[in-house]
Amino acid sequence: MTHILIVGSGVVGLATGKGFAKKGHDISYCDINPQTIERLRSQGLRATLTHDVHWDTIDVVMLCVSTPSVEGRIVLDYIEAAALDIGRGLATTSNYVTVVVRSTVPPTTTERRITPILERASGKRAGYDFGVGMNPEFLRAVTSEQDFARPWITVLGASDQHTAELLDRLYASFGALIVRCTPTEAELIKYVNNVYNAVKISYFNEVHAICQKLGADSNLIGATVARSAESMWNPLYGTRGGVPYGGACLPKDTVAFMQFVQEQGFEHMMLEATIAVNESLAAMVPAAPSPDKIEDILEVVRQQDDMAVEELTLELGKRPSVIL
Ligand SMILES: NC(=O)c1ccc[n+]([C@@H]2O[C@H](COP(=O)([O-])OP(=O)(O)OC[C@H]3O[C@@H](n4cnc5c(N)ncnc54)[C@H](O)[C@@H]3O)[C@@H](O)[C@H]2O)c1
């Protein structure tokens, strides 16, 4: 049994704590908001203000505080203040505590901003006296506890071997695909995941406007494309970074559809940007060949459910010709 301290007991903190409690771990919650502490205690949960934590019994800290964006800039003040409190707590214990960032933070924040604060405040060294990890959360607020209990992917960014092994043990029984990486890669996965979702939604919203003008059912088109478009079902498609699209279809069809929508009096900003990005890349890097052996691709797709990402990466290396 591991004693986990949840720092920041909001949506993600509570889902994390309750999820690990169901796996038999010992959970304590803390927060800066006294009303939150009272509410948690009234539910029978062990909760304290950050300053009242007994550090001697803590094995893992899950850092789940808010990281809001205000006027176009992310506010890291809360997570940095929490890191300072945790660092001061680390100074008071001889335990090897592992601090895991779960908040969504810009790439490099865990290693370049949080770790130095922990080291300065504790007088200890990361990787020697305490561990540091980054384990982003993919849950949705409305179904937070169910999502935490049944993740479809688990991303474990670790700065040191001890943290990597500890996170592996904590998450082994959740049964999701596990991706092991560095904290910066974990931070990138979370942002790229969310931005990709946003890009997809904006793209289909532009398509929706075009469909409405033509009297076509945009839901039918969206749902069919979600099944048919290779980028949705082929995990290798378009994921080899730095290579522009090429081949017989994508360059000519993107230009033709752009012309069509312009003639209809629409501005298709997502498509315009897509063509511009590809053209500037194609000026420097040759386009990739189009898919050739469909059987190879389908085999990879068939296997993907059982396949760890490391193996997928290996497949990518072995089969450069099946990409794009
Ligand atoms: N809500 C979601 O669906 C969701 C999903 C994935 C990731 N995230 C990310 O997880 C993080 C937390 O999100 P949330 O929705 O749980 O936020 P939340 O606002 O529900 O909870 C954050 C908690 O942190 C507390 N807090 C702030 N400063 C603190 C400090 N210095 N010490 C201790 N506690 C402090 C707040 O009082 C609050 O209770 C954010 O980075 C968010 O982007 C949220």
PDBQT file of the ligand as one rigid body, heavy atoms in Angstrom, charges set to zero:
ROOT
HETATM    1  N1  LIG A 401     -11.119  19.276 -15.009  1.00  0.00    +0.000 N 
HETATM    2  C1  LIG A 401     -10.740  18.497 -16.015  1.00  0.00    +0.000 C 
HETATM    3  O1  LIG A 401     -11.566  17.902 -16.728  1.00  0.00    +0.000 OA
HETATM    4  C2  LIG A 401      -9.273  18.276 -16.291  1.00  0.00    +0.000 A 
HETATM    5  C3  LIG A 401      -8.888  17.210 -17.131  1.00  0.00    +0.000 A 
HETATM    6  C4  LIG A 401      -7.539  16.973 -17.362  1.00  0.00    +0.000 A 
HETATM    7  C5  LIG A 401      -6.576  17.823 -16.788  1.00  0.00    +0.000 A 
HETATM    8  N2  LIG A 401      -6.976  18.880 -16.006  1.00  0.00    +0.000 N 
HETATM    9  C6  LIG A 401      -5.920  19.724 -15.426  1.00  0.00    +0.000 C 
HETATM   10  O2  LIG A 401      -5.756  19.336 -14.048  1.00  0.00    +0.000 OA
HETATM   11  C7  LIG A 401      -5.424  20.493 -13.247  1.00  0.00    +0.000 C 
HETATM   12  C8  LIG A 401      -6.463  20.649 -12.134  1.00  0.00    +0.000 C 
HETATM   13  O3  LIG A 401      -7.731  20.842 -12.748  1.00  0.00    +0.000 OA
HETATM   14  P1  LIG A 401      -9.078  20.740 -11.895  1.00  0.00    +0.000 P 
HETATM   15  O4  LIG A 401     -10.175  20.807 -12.894  1.00  0.00    +0.000 OA
HETATM   16  O5  LIG A 401      -9.001  19.621 -10.942  1.00  0.00    +0.000 OA
HETATM   17  O6  LIG A 401      -9.025  22.129 -11.103  1.00  0.00    +0.000 OA
HETATM   18  P2  LIG A 401      -9.941  22.562  -9.872  1.00  0.00    +0.000 P 
HETATM   19  O7  LIG A 401     -10.042  24.039  -9.946  1.00  0.00    +0.000 OA
HETATM   20  O8  LIG A 401     -11.184  21.731  -9.832  1.00  0.00    +0.000 OA
HETATM   21  O9  LIG A 401      -9.063  22.144  -8.606  1.00  0.00    +0.000 OA
HETATM   22  C9  LIG A 401      -7.837  22.710  -8.332  1.00  0.00    +0.000 C 
HETATM   23  C10 LIG A 401      -7.668  22.771  -6.820  1.00  0.00    +0.000 C 
HETATM   24  O10 LIG A 401      -6.351  23.222  -6.538  1.00  0.00    +0.000 OA
HETATM   25  C11 LIG A 401      -6.432  24.000  -5.355  1.00  0.00    +0.000 C 
HETATM   26  N3  LIG A 401      -5.211  24.811  -5.223  1.00  0.00    +0.000 N 
HETATM   27  C12 LIG A 401      -4.852  25.939  -5.880  1.00  0.00    +0.000 A 
HETATM   28  N4  LIG A 401      -3.646  26.361  -5.465  1.00  0.00    +0.000 NA
HETATM   29  C13 LIG A 401      -3.221  25.461  -4.542  1.00  0.00    +0.000 A 
HETATM   30  C14 LIG A 401      -2.056  25.338  -3.753  1.00  0.00    +0.000 A 
HETATM   31  N5  LIG A 401      -1.055  26.230  -3.844  1.00  0.00    +0.000 N 
HETATM   32  N6  LIG A 401      -1.944  24.300  -2.896  1.00  0.00    +0.000 NA
HETATM   33  C15 LIG A 401      -2.946  23.385  -2.792  1.00  0.00    +0.000 A 
HETATM   34  N7  LIG A 401      -4.078  23.456  -3.509  1.00  0.00    +0.000 NA
HETATM   35  C16 LIG A 401      -4.222  24.475  -4.380  1.00  0.00    +0.000 A 
HETATM   36  C17 LIG A 401      -7.715  24.807  -5.540  1.00  0.00    +0.000 C 
HETATM   37  O11 LIG A 401      -8.182  25.359  -4.322  1.00  0.00    +0.000 OA
HETATM   38  C18 LIG A 401      -8.633  23.732  -6.122  1.00  0.00    +0.000 C 
HETATM   39  O12 LIG A 401      -9.340  23.029  -5.105  1.00  0.00    +0.000 OA
HETATM   40  C19 LIG A 401      -5.367  21.673 -14.221  1.00  0.00    +0.000 C 
HETATM   41  O13 LIG A 401      -4.044  21.814 -14.662  1.00  0.00    +0.000 OA
HETATM   42  C20 LIG A 401      -6.243  21.217 -15.381  1.00  0.00    +0.000 C 
HETATM   43  O14 LIG A 401      -5.887  21.853 -16.590  1.00  0.00    +0.000 OA
HETATM   44  C21 LIG A 401      -8.284  19.116 -15.734  1.00  0.00    +0.000 A 
ENDROOT
TORSDOF 0
